[in-house]
Amino acid sequence: MKRSSMREEAFKLLYSLEIQKNKDVKEQLELYLESNQIEDKNAIEYINDVVLGIDKNEEEILETIRKHLKSDWKIERISKIDLCILKIAIYEIKYKNLPYKIAINEAVELAKKYGEDTSGNFINGVLANVIKE
């Protein structure tokens, strides 16, 4: 499985966690991997790392997003899809040292596929502000 596909699977799981009331992340992770028949060892490792890493560092990641929004925006205004994409990109940049150009490109591609028409530009703008820091 390619890294882009792994990232997309991690995004789908994060999105489902975002809209669920059940916040037992480890249980949902196991159920997701099993029900989607993800057996690739690298994919399982990557998805585990991203989802559990975001869960562990969520407050700091959300604060990073808040700091880099335009002054008239609040985090509650961001769609759950865009928020999940931003969480993955920021996690990979800050905690996994993924080159920011790759992280931004991958995030924008996910936004084009799953978000609204303006999602790609919005995510690109927020992440560009994060990188400037």
N, CA, C and O atoms as a GROMACS GRO file, in nm:
protein
  532
    1MET      N    1   0.085  -0.118   0.000
    1MET     CA    2   0.000   0.000   0.000
    1MET      C    3   0.090   0.124   0.000
    1MET      O    4   0.185   0.133   0.077
    2LYS      N    5   0.057   0.219  -0.087
    2LYS     CA    6   0.135   0.342  -0.095
    2LYS      C    7   0.106   0.433   0.023
    2LYS      O    8   0.000   0.424   0.085
    3ARG      N    9   0.200   0.521   0.054
    3ARG     CA   10   0.186   0.612   0.168
    3ARG      C   11   0.061   0.700   0.153
    3ARG      O   12  -0.007   0.727   0.252
    4SER      N   13   0.031   0.744   0.031
    4SER     CA   14  -0.089   0.827   0.010
    4SER      C   15  -0.216   0.750   0.048
    4SER      O   16  -0.308   0.806   0.108
    5SER      N   17  -0.220   0.623   0.013
    5SER     CA   18  -0.335   0.539   0.046
    5SER      C   19  -0.344   0.517   0.197
    5SER      O   20  -0.452   0.518   0.255
    6MET      N   21  -0.228   0.498   0.260
    6MET     CA   22  -0.226   0.482   0.406
    6MET      C   23  -0.278   0.609   0.473
    6MET      O   24  -0.357   0.602   0.568
    7ARG      N   25  -0.234   0.723   0.424
    7ARG     CA   26  -0.277   0.852   0.479
    7ARG      C   27  -0.428   0.869   0.462
    7ARG      O   28  -0.496   0.918   0.552
    8GLU      N   29  -0.478   0.828   0.348
    8GLU     CA   30  -0.622   0.838   0.322
    8GLU      C   31  -0.700   0.750   0.419
    8GLU      O   32  -0.806   0.790   0.468
    9GLU      N   33  -0.650   0.630   0.447
    9GLU     CA   34  -0.716   0.542   0.544
    9GLU      C   35  -0.712   0.604   0.684
    9GLU      O   36  -0.810   0.597   0.757
   10ALA      N   37  -0.599   0.662   0.720
   10ALA     CA   38  -0.589   0.729   0.850
   10ALA      C   39  -0.688   0.844   0.858
   10ALA      O   40  -0.752   0.865   0.961
   11PHE      N   41  -0.702   0.918   0.748
   11PHE     CA   42  -0.798   1.028   0.743
   11PHE      C   43  -0.941   0.977   0.763
   11PHE      O   44  -1.017   1.035   0.841
   12LYS      N   45  -0.976   0.870   0.695
   12LYS     CA   46  -1.112   0.816   0.708
   12LYS      C   47  -1.142   0.776   0.853
   12LYS      O   48  -1.251   0.802   0.904
   13LEU      N   49  -1.044   0.713   0.917
   13LEU     CA   50  -1.063   0.674   1.056
   13LEU      C   51  -1.073   0.797   1.147
   13LEU      O   52  -1.160   0.802   1.234
   14LEU      N   53  -0.986   0.895   1.127
   14LEU     CA   54  -0.993   1.018   1.208
   14LEU      C   55  -1.127   1.088   1.191
   14LEU      O   56  -1.185   1.138   1.288
   15TYR      N   57  -1.176   1.091   1.068
   15TYR     CA   58  -1.306   1.155   1.043
   15TYR      C   59  -1.417   1.080   1.116
   15TYR      O   60  -1.505   1.142   1.175
   16SER      N   61  -1.413   0.948   1.111
   16SER     CA   62  -1.517   0.871   1.180
   16SER      C   63  -1.508   0.893   1.332
   16SER      O   64  -1.611   0.899   1.399
   17LEU      N   65  -1.387   0.904   1.384
   17LEU     CA   66  -1.371   0.933   1.527
   17LEU      C   67  -1.423   1.073   1.561
   17LEU      O   68  -1.478   1.095   1.669
   18GLU      N   69  -1.405   1.164   1.470
   18GLU     CA   70  -1.448   1.304   1.492
   18GLU      C   71  -1.600   1.314   1.502
   18GLU      O   72  -1.652   1.397   1.577
   19ILE      N   73  -1.672   1.230   1.430
   19ILE     CA   74  -1.819   1.240   1.431
   19ILE      C   75  -1.885   1.141   1.527
   19ILE      O   76  -2.006   1.149   1.549
   20GLN      N   77  -1.808   1.049   1.584
   20GLN     CA   78  -1.862   0.951   1.678
   20GLN      C   79  -1.862   1.004   1.820
   20GLN      O   80  -1.786   1.094   1.855
   21LYS      N   81  -1.946   0.945   1.898
   21LYS     CA   82  -1.944   0.977   2.041
   21LYS      C   83  -1.847   0.885   2.115
   21LYS      O   84  -1.793   0.922   2.219
   22ASN      N   85  -1.826   0.764   2.061
   22ASN     CA   86  -1.736   0.666   2.123
   22ASN      C   87  -1.592   0.711   2.097
   22ASN      O   88  -1.545   0.707   1.984
   23LYS      N   89  -1.524   0.752   2.202
   23LYS     CA   90  -1.387   0.803   2.185
   23LYS      C   91  -1.280   0.702   2.228
   23LYS      O   92  -1.167   0.741   2.255
   24ASP      N   93  -1.314   0.573   2.234
   24ASP     CA   94  -1.213   0.472   2.263
   24ASP      C   95  -1.132   0.450   2.136
   24ASP      O   96  -1.164   0.365   2.053
   25VAL      N   97  -1.027   0.529   2.121
   25VAL     CA   98  -0.950   0.534   1.998
   25VAL      C   99  -0.890   0.399   1.963
   25VAL      O  100  -0.896   0.356   1.848
   26LYS      N  101  -0.831   0.331   2.061
   26LYS     CA  102  -0.766   0.202   2.033
   26LYS      C  103  -0.868   0.099   1.985
   26LYS      O  104  -0.840   0.023   1.892
   27GLU      N  105  -0.984   0.097   2.047
   27GLU     CA  106  -1.089   0.002   2.006
   27GLU      C  107  -1.136   0.033   1.864
   27GLU      O  108  -1.151  -0.057   1.782
   28GLN      N  109  -1.160   0.161   1.836
   28GLN     CA  110  -1.205   0.201   1.702
   28GLN      C  111  -1.098   0.174   1.596
   28GLN      O  112  -1.130   0.138   1.483
   29LEU      N  113  -0.975   0.190   1.634
   29LEU     CA  114  -0.863   0.162   1.544
   29LEU      C  115  -0.862   0.015   1.505
   29LEU      O  116  -0.852  -0.018   1.386
   30GLU      N  117  -0.872  -0.072   1.603
   30GLU     CA  118  -0.875  -0.216   1.576
   30GLU      C  119  -0.995  -0.254   1.489
   30GLU      O  120  -0.981  -0.330   1.393
   31LEU      N  121  -1.112  -0.201   1.522
   31LEU     CA  122  -1.232  -0.230   1.444
   31LEU      C  123  -1.218  -0.182   1.300
   31LEU      O  124  -1.259  -0.251   1.206
   32TYR      N  125  -1.160  -0.063   1.282
   32TYR     CA  126  -1.144  -0.006   1.148
   32TYR      C  127  -1.051  -0.093   1.064
   32TYR      O  128  -1.083  -0.125   0.949
   33LEU      N  129  -0.938  -0.131   1.120
   33LEU     CA  130  -0.841  -0.212   1.046
   33LEU      C  131  -0.902  -0.347   1.009
   33LEU      O  132  -0.884  -0.396   0.897
   34GLU      N  133  -0.974  -0.405   1.102
   34GLU     CA  134  -1.036  -0.536   1.078
   34GLU      C  135  -1.149  -0.526   0.975
   34GLU      O  136  -1.153  -0.605   0.881
   35SER      N  137  -1.239  -0.431   0.991
   35SER     CA  138  -1.354  -0.422   0.902
   35SER      C  139  -1.315  -0.378   0.761
   35SER      O  140  -1.387  -0.408   0.665
   36ASN      N  141  -1.202  -0.309   0.746
   36ASN     CA  142  -1.156  -0.268   0.613
   36ASN      C  143  -1.049  -0.361   0.558
   36ASN      O  144  -0.989  -0.335   0.454
   37GLN      N  145  -1.028  -0.469   0.629
   37GLN     CA  146  -0.934  -0.573   0.588
   37GLN      C  147  -0.797  -0.518   0.551
   37GLN      O  148  -0.739  -0.553   0.448
   38ILE      N  149  -0.747  -0.431   0.636
   38ILE     CA  150  -0.613  -0.375   0.614
   38ILE      C  151  -0.515  -0.469   0.684
   38ILE      O  152  -0.513  -0.480   0.806
   39GLU      N  153  -0.434  -0.534   0.603
   39GLU     CA  154  -0.342  -0.635   0.655
   39GLU      C  155  -0.196  -0.601   0.629
   39GLU      O  156  -0.107  -0.665   0.684
   40ASP      N  157  -0.172  -0.500   0.545
   40ASP     CA  158  -0.037  -0.456   0.515
   40ASP      C  159   0.027  -0.405   0.645
   40ASP      O  160  -0.022  -0.312   0.707
   41LYS      N  161   0.138  -0.468   0.683
   41LYS     CA  162   0.205  -0.436   0.810
   41LYS      C  163   0.246  -0.289   0.816
   41LYS      O  164   0.230  -0.225   0.920
   42ASN      N  165   0.300  -0.236   0.707
   42ASN     CA  166   0.341  -0.095   0.704
   42ASN      C  167   0.220  -0.002   0.718
   42ASN      O  168   0.227   0.101   0.786
   43ALA      N  169   0.109  -0.039   0.654
   43ALA     CA  170  -0.012   0.043   0.663
   43ALA      C  171  -0.066   0.043   0.805
   43ALA      O  172  -0.105   0.148   0.857
   44ILE      N  173  -0.069  -0.073   0.868
   44ILE     CA  174  -0.118  -0.083   1.005
   44ILE      C  175  -0.031   0.002   1.098
   44ILE      O  176  -0.083   0.074   1.183
   45GLU      N  177   0.100  -0.007   1.080
   45GLU     CA  178   0.193   0.070   1.163
   45GLU      C  179   0.174   0.220   1.142
   45GLU      O  180   0.171   0.297   1.239
   46TYR      N  181   0.162   0.261   1.016
   46TYR     CA  182   0.144   0.403   0.986
   46TYR      C  183   0.013   0.456   1.043
   46TYR      O  184   0.011   0.560   1.109
   47ILE      N  185  -0.097   0.385   1.018
   47ILE     CA  186  -0.228   0.430   1.065
   47ILE      C  187  -0.231   0.436   1.218
   47ILE      O  188  -0.282   0.532   1.275
   48ASN      N  189  -0.175   0.336   1.282
   48ASN     CA  190  -0.166   0.336   1.429
   48ASN      C  191  -0.088   0.459   1.476
   48ASN      O  192  -0.133   0.530   1.566
   49ASP      N  193   0.027   0.483   1.416
   49ASP     CA  194   0.112   0.594   1.456
   49ASP      C  195   0.039   0.727   1.441
   49ASP      O  196   0.038   0.808   1.533
   50VAL      N  197  -0.023   0.749   1.326
   50VAL     CA  198  -0.088   0.877   1.300
   50VAL      C  199  -0.208   0.898   1.393
   50VAL      O  200  -0.220   1.002   1.457
   51VAL      N  201  -0.294   0.798   1.401
   51VAL     CA  202  -0.417   0.814   1.480
   51VAL      C  203  -0.386   0.828   1.629
   51VAL      O  204  -0.440   0.916   1.696
   52LEU      N  205  -0.300   0.741   1.680
   52LEU     CA  206  -0.265   0.748   1.823
   52LEU      C  207  -0.181   0.872   1.854
   52LEU      O  208  -0.194   0.932   1.960
   53GLY      N  209  -0.094   0.910   1.760
   53GLY     CA  210  -0.012   1.030   1.778
   53GLY      C  211  -0.096   1.157   1.781
   53GLY      O  212  -0.072   1.246   1.862
   54ILE      N  213  -0.195   1.164   1.693
   54ILE     CA  214  -0.284   1.280   1.693
   54ILE      C  215  -0.368   1.282   1.821
   54ILE      O  216  -0.388   1.387   1.881
   55ASP      N  217  -0.415   1.166   1.862
   55ASP     CA  218  -0.494   1.158   1.985
   55ASP      C  219  -0.410   1.207   2.105
   55ASP      O  220  -0.458   1.282   2.189
   56LYS      N  221  -0.286   1.164   2.112
   56LYS     CA  222  -0.197   1.200   2.222
   56LYS      C  223  -0.164   1.350   2.223
   56LYS      O  224  -0.154   1.411   2.330
   57ASN      N  225  -0.148   1.409   2.105
   57ASN     CA  226  -0.104   1.548   2.093
   57ASN      C  227  -0.214   1.642   2.044
   57ASN      O  228  -0.186   1.750   1.993
   58GLU      N  229  -0.339   1.599   2.059
   58GLU     CA  230  -0.450   1.673   1.999
   58GLU      C  231  -0.460   1.819   2.045
   58GLU      O  232  -0.483   1.908   1.963
   59GLU      N  233  -0.444   1.844   2.173
   59GLU     CA  234  -0.457   1.982   2.222
   59GLU      C  235  -0.351   2.074   2.159
   59GLU      O  236  -0.382   2.186   2.120
   60GLU      N  237  -0.229   2.025   2.150
   60GLU     CA  238  -0.123   2.106   2.091
   60GLU      C  239  -0.147   2.127   1.941
   60GLU      O  240  -0.122   2.235   1.888
   61ILE      N  241  -0.196   2.024   1.873
   61ILE     CA  242  -0.226   2.035   1.730
   61ILE      C  243  -0.340   2.134   1.708
   61ILE      O  244  -0.332   2.219   1.618
   62LEU      N  245  -0.445   2.126   1.789
   62LEU     CA  246  -0.558   2.219   1.777
   62LEU      C  247  -0.513   2.363   1.807
   62LEU      O  248  -0.560   2.457   1.742
   63GLU      N  249  -0.425   2.379   1.902
   63GLU     CA  250  -0.374   2.513   1.933
   63GLU      C  251  -0.292   2.568   1.816
   63GLU      O  252  -0.299   2.687   1.786
   64THR      N  253  -0.217   2.482   1.750
   64THR     CA  254  -0.141   2.523   1.631
   64THR      C  255  -0.238   2.571   1.523
   64THR      O  256  -0.214   2.673   1.458
   65ILE      N  257  -0.346   2.497   1.504
   65ILE     CA  258  -0.446   2.538   1.404
   65ILE      C  259  -0.508   2.672   1.443
   65ILE      O  260  -0.517   2.763   1.360
   66ARG      N  261  -0.549   2.686   1.569
   66ARG     CA  262  -0.609   2.811   1.617
   66ARG      C  263  -0.518   2.932   1.592
   66ARG      O  264  -0.563   3.037   1.547
   67LYS      N  265  -0.391   2.916   1.622
   67LYS     CA  266  -0.294   3.025   1.608
   67LYS      C  267  -0.278   3.071   1.464
   67LYS      O  268  -0.241   3.186   1.439
   68HIS      N  269  -0.306   2.981   1.370
   68HIS     CA  270  -0.277   3.014   1.230
   68HIS      C  271  -0.402   3.036   1.145
   68HIS      O  272  -0.395   3.039   1.022
   69LEU      N  273  -0.515   3.053   1.211
   69LEU     CA  274  -0.637   3.090   1.140
   69LEU      C  275  -0.642   3.242   1.128
   69LEU      O  276  -0.578   3.314   1.206
   70LYS      N  277  -0.716   3.290   1.030
   70LYS     CA  278  -0.737   3.434   1.021
   70LYS      C  279  -0.812   3.479   1.145
   70LYS      O  280  -0.883   3.400   1.207
   71SER      N  281  -0.796   3.605   1.181
   71SER     CA  282  -0.850   3.655   1.307
   71SER      C  283  -1.002   3.640   1.320
   71SER      O  284  -1.052   3.628   1.431
   72ASP      N  285  -1.074   3.642   1.210
   72ASP     CA  286  -1.219   3.631   1.217
   72ASP      C  287  -1.269   3.486   1.213
   72ASP      O  288  -1.390   3.462   1.206
   73TRP      N  289  -1.177   3.389   1.216
   73TRP     CA  290  -1.215   3.248   1.212
   73TRP      C  291  -1.199   3.184   1.349
   73TRP      O  292  -1.107   3.216   1.424
   74LYS      N  293  -1.289   3.093   1.379
   74LYS     CA  294  -1.278   3.010   1.499
   74LYS      C  295  -1.269   2.865   1.454
   74LYS      O  296  -1.320   2.830   1.348
   75ILE      N  297  -1.204   2.783   1.533
   75ILE     CA  298  -1.182   2.642   1.495
   75ILE      C  299  -1.314   2.568   1.478
   75ILE      O  300  -1.323   2.475   1.398
   76GLU      N  301  -1.418   2.609   1.551
   76GLU     CA  302  -1.549   2.545   1.540
   76GLU      C  303  -1.612   2.567   1.403
   76GLU      O  304  -1.704   2.494   1.364
   77ARG      N  305  -1.566   2.665   1.332
   77ARG     CA  306  -1.619   2.697   1.200
   77ARG      C  307  -1.563   2.606   1.089
   77ARG      O  308  -1.619   2.597   0.980
   78ILE      N  309  -1.453   2.540   1.118
   78ILE     CA  310  -1.387   2.453   1.019
   78ILE      C  311  -1.466   2.323   1.007
   78ILE      O  312  -1.506   2.264   1.107
   79SER      N  313  -1.487   2.278   0.884
   79SER     CA  314  -1.557   2.151   0.864
   79SER      C  315  -1.475   2.038   0.925
   79SER      O  316  -1.352   2.046   0.932
   80LYS      N  317  -1.541   1.934   0.968
   80LYS     CA  318  -1.473   1.821   1.030
   80LYS      C  319  -1.376   1.756   0.932
   80LYS      O  320  -1.270   1.707   0.972
   81ILE      N  321  -1.409   1.755   0.806
   81ILE     CA  322  -1.320   1.699   0.703
   81ILE      C  323  -1.190   1.780   0.698
   81ILE      O  324  -1.081   1.724   0.705
   82ASP      N  325  -1.204   1.911   0.685
   82ASP     CA  326  -1.085   1.997   0.678
   82ASP      C  327  -1.003   1.989   0.807
   82ASP      O  328  -0.880   1.989   0.803
   83LEU      N  329  -1.071   1.981   0.920
   83LEU     CA  330  -1.002   1.973   1.048
   83LEU      C  331  -0.918   1.845   1.057
   83LEU      O  332  -0.804   1.849   1.104
   84CYS      N  333  -0.974   1.734   1.013
   84CYS     CA  334  -0.900   1.607   1.016
   84CYS      C  335  -0.779   1.611   0.924
   84CYS      O  336  -0.672   1.560   0.959
   85ILE      N  337  -0.796   1.671   0.808
   85ILE     CA  338  -0.684   1.682   0.714
   85ILE      C  339  -0.574   1.770   0.774
   85ILE      O  340  -0.456   1.736   0.764
   86LEU      N  341  -0.612   1.880   0.836
   86LEU     CA  342  -0.513   1.968   0.900
   86LEU      C  343  -0.441   1.895   1.013
   86LEU      O  344  -0.320   1.910   1.028
   87LYS      N  345  -0.514   1.818   1.092
   87LYS     CA  346  -0.451   1.744   1.202
   87LYS      C  347  -0.344   1.649   1.150
   87LYS      O  348  -0.234   1.642   1.206
   88ILE      N  349  -0.375   1.577   1.043
   88ILE     CA  350  -0.277   1.483   0.987
   88ILE      C  351  -0.154   1.557   0.937
   88ILE      O  352  -0.041   1.519   0.969
   89ALA      N  353  -0.174   1.662   0.860
   89ALA     CA  354  -0.061   1.737   0.804
   89ALA      C  355   0.026   1.797   0.914
   89ALA      O  356   0.149   1.788   0.908
   90ILE      N  357  -0.036   1.858   1.013
   90ILE     CA  358   0.041   1.919   1.122
   90ILE      C  359   0.114   1.813   1.203
   90ILE      O  360   0.229   1.832   1.242
   91TYR      N  361   0.048   1.701   1.227
   91TYR     CA  362   0.114   1.592   1.299
   91TYR      C  363   0.238   1.544   1.222
   91TYR      O  364   0.344   1.525   1.281
   92GLU      N  365   0.223   1.525   1.092
   92GLU     CA  366   0.336   1.475   1.013
   92GLU      C  367   0.450   1.578   1.005
   92GLU      O  368   0.567   1.540   1.002
   93ILE      N  369   0.417   1.704   1.000
   93ILE     CA  370   0.521   1.807   0.993
   93ILE      C  371   0.591   1.823   1.128
   93ILE      O  372   0.714   1.822   1.135
   94LYS      N  373   0.512   1.837   1.236
   94LYS     CA  374   0.570   1.867   1.367
   94LYS      C  375   0.629   1.746   1.439
   94LYS      O  376   0.731   1.758   1.508
   95TYR      N  377   0.565   1.632   1.424
   95TYR     CA  378   0.606   1.516   1.506
   95TYR      C  379   0.678   1.407   1.427
   95TYR      O  380   0.750   1.326   1.485
   96LYS      N  381   0.660   1.405   1.296
   96LYS     CA  382   0.723   1.301   1.214
   96LYS      C  383   0.829   1.358   1.120
   96LYS      O  384   0.893   1.283   1.046
   97ASN      N  385   0.847   1.489   1.124
   97ASN     CA  386   0.947   1.556   1.040
   97ASN      C  387   0.934   1.524   0.891
   97ASN      O  388   1.034   1.516   0.819
   98LEU      N  389   0.812   1.506   0.846
   98LEU     CA  390   0.787   1.489   0.703
   98LEU      C  391   0.811   1.625   0.637
   98LEU      O  392   0.764   1.727   0.688
   99PRO      N  393   0.883   1.628   0.526
   99PRO     CA  394   0.905   1.756   0.458
   99PRO      C  395   0.771   1.827   0.434
   99PRO      O  396   0.675   1.768   0.386
  100TYR      N  397   0.768   1.955   0.468
  100TYR     CA  398   0.642   2.028   0.464
  100TYR      C  399   0.579   2.032   0.325
  100TYR      O  400   0.456   2.036   0.314
  101LYS      N  401   0.660   2.032   0.220
  101LYS     CA  402   0.604   2.036   0.085
  101LYS      C  403   0.522   1.910   0.057
  101LYS      O  404   0.416   1.917  -0.006
  102ILE      N  405   0.571   1.797   0.103
  102ILE     CA  406   0.498   1.670   0.084
  102ILE      C  407   0.371   1.672   0.167
  102ILE      O  408   0.264   1.638   0.118
  103ALA      N  409   0.382   1.713   0.293
  103ALA     CA  410   0.265   1.716   0.382
  103ALA      C  411   0.156   1.808   0.327
  103ALA      O  412   0.038   1.772   0.328
  104ILE      N  413   0.195   1.925   0.280
  104ILE     CA  414   0.096   2.019   0.226
  104ILE      C  415   0.034   1.964   0.099
  104ILE      O  416  -0.088   1.971   0.082
  105ASN      N  417   0.115   1.910   0.010
  105ASN     CA  418   0.062   1.854  -0.115
  105ASN      C  419  -0.038   1.742  -0.087
  105ASN      O  420  -0.146   1.738  -0.146
  106GLU      N  421  -0.002   1.651   0.002
  106GLU     CA  422  -0.090   1.540   0.036
  106GLU      C  423  -0.220   1.590   0.100
  106GLU      O  424  -0.328   1.538   0.071
  107ALA      N  425  -0.210   1.690   0.186
  107ALA     CA  426  -0.328   1.746   0.251
  107ALA      C  427  -0.421   1.812   0.149
  107ALA      O  428  -0.542   1.794   0.156
  108VAL      N  429  -0.364   1.886   0.057
  108VAL     CA  430  -0.444   1.952  -0.046
  108VAL      C  431  -0.512   1.848  -0.136
  108VAL      O  432  -0.628   1.866  -0.174
  109GLU      N  433  -0.442   1.741  -0.168
  109GLU     CA  434  -0.504   1.634  -0.250
  109GLU      C  435  -0.621   1.569  -0.176
  109GLU      O  436  -0.724   1.543  -0.237
  110LEU      N  437  -0.606   1.543  -0.047
  110LEU     CA  438  -0.718   1.489   0.031
  110LEU      C  439  -0.834   1.588   0.034
  110LEU      O  440  -0.950   1.549   0.023
  111ALA      N  441  -0.802   1.716   0.048
  111ALA     CA  442  -0.906   1.819   0.051
  111ALA      C  443  -0.982   1.826  -0.080
  111ALA      O  444  -1.104   1.842  -0.081
  112LYS      N  445  -0.911   1.812  -0.191
  112LYS     CA  446  -0.977   1.814  -0.322
  112LYS      C  447  -1.070   1.695  -0.337
  112LYS      O  448  -1.177   1.707  -0.397
  113LYS      N  449  -1.030   1.581  -0.283
  113LYS     CA  450  -1.109   1.459  -0.297
  113LYS      C  451  -1.230   1.456  -0.202
  113LYS      O  452  -1.338   1.412  -0.241
  114TYR      N  453  -1.212   1.502  -0.078
  114TYR     CA  454  -1.316   1.486   0.023
  114TYR      C  455  -1.381   1.616   0.070
  114TYR      O  456  -1.492   1.614   0.123
  115GLY      N  457  -1.313   1.727   0.050
  115GLY     CA  458  -1.364   1.853   0.102
  115GLY      C  459  -1.452   1.927   0.004
  115GLY      O  460  -1.494   1.874  -0.098
  116GLU      N  461  -1.478   2.051   0.040
  116GLU     CA  462  -1.557   2.140  -0.044
  116GLU      C  463  -1.468   2.203  -0.150
  116GLU      O  464  -1.347   2.180  -0.152
  117ASP      N  465  -1.526   2.280  -0.239
  117ASP     CA  466  -1.449   2.343  -0.347
  117ASP      C  467  -1.336   2.432  -0.295
  117ASP      O  468  -1.232   2.442  -0.358
  118THR      N  469  -1.358   2.495  -0.181
  118THR     CA  470  -1.258   2.588  -0.127
  118THR      C  471  -1.162   2.523  -0.028
  118THR      O  472  -1.070   2.588   0.021
  119SER      N  473  -1.182   2.396   0.003
  119SER     CA  474  -1.102   2.329   0.106
  119SER      C  475  -0.953   2.328   0.074
  119SER      O  476  -0.871   2.353   0.163
  120GLY      N  477  -0.918   2.300  -0.049
  120GLY     CA  478  -0.776   2.293  -0.086
  120GLY      C  479  -0.703   2.424  -0.058
  120GLY      O  480  -0.595   2.424   0.000
  121ASN      N  481  -0.764   2.536  -0.099
  121ASN     CA  482  -0.704   2.667  -0.077
  121ASN      C  483  -0.697   2.700   0.072
  121ASN      O  484  -0.598   2.755   0.120
  122PHE      N  485  -0.805   2.667   0.145
  122PHE     CA  486  -0.809   2.694   0.288
  122PHE      C  487  -0.697   2.618   0.360
  122PHE      O  488  -0.623   2.677   0.439
  123ILE      N  489  -0.686   2.490   0.333
  123ILE     CA  490  -0.585   2.406   0.399
  123ILE      C  491  -0.445   2.452   0.361
  123ILE      O  492  -0.357   2.458   0.446
  124ASN      N  493  -0.426   2.483   0.234
  124ASN     CA  494  -0.296   2.533   0.189
  124ASN      C  495  -0.259   2.661   0.263
  124ASN      O  496  -0.144   2.678   0.304
  125GLY      N  497  -0.354   2.750   0.282
  125GLY     CA  498  -0.329   2.875   0.351
  125GLY      C  499  -0.293   2.855   0.498
  125GLY      O  500  -0.197   2.915   0.547
  126VAL      N  501  -0.369   2.772   0.567
  126VAL     CA  502  -0.341   2.746   0.709
  126VAL      C  503  -0.204   2.682   0.724
  126VAL      O  504  -0.125   2.723   0.809
  127LEU      N  505  -0.175   2.581   0.642
  127LEU     CA  506  -0.046   2.512   0.653
  127LEU      C  507   0.070   2.603   0.614
  127LEU      O  508   0.179   2.592   0.671
  128ALA      N  509   0.049   2.692   0.518
  128ALA     CA  510   0.155   2.788   0.482
  128ALA      C  511   0.187   2.876   0.602
  128ALA      O  512   0.303   2.909   0.626
  129ASN      N  513   0.084   2.916   0.676
  129ASN     CA  514   0.106   2.997   0.797
  129ASN      C  515   0.180   2.918   0.904
  129ASN      O  516   0.264   2.974   0.975
  130VAL      N  517   0.150   2.789   0.915
  130VAL     CA  518   0.220   2.704   1.011
  130VAL      C  519   0.367   2.696   0.977
  130VAL      O  520   0.453   2.703   1.065
  131ILE      N  521   0.397   2.681   0.849
  131ILE     CA  522   0.536   2.666   0.804
  131ILE      C  523   0.616   2.794   0.827
  131ILE      O  524   0.735   2.788   0.859
  132LYS      N  525   0.552   2.908   0.811
  132LYS     CA  526   0.621   3.038   0.830
  132LYS      C  527   0.671   3.056   0.972
  132LYS      O  528   0.766   3.130   0.996
  133GLU      N  529   0.607   2.987   1.066
  133GLU     CA  530   0.641   3.002   1.208
  133GLU      C  531   0.781   2.960   1.236
  133GLU      O  532   0.826   2.966   1.350
   0.00000   0.00000   0.00000
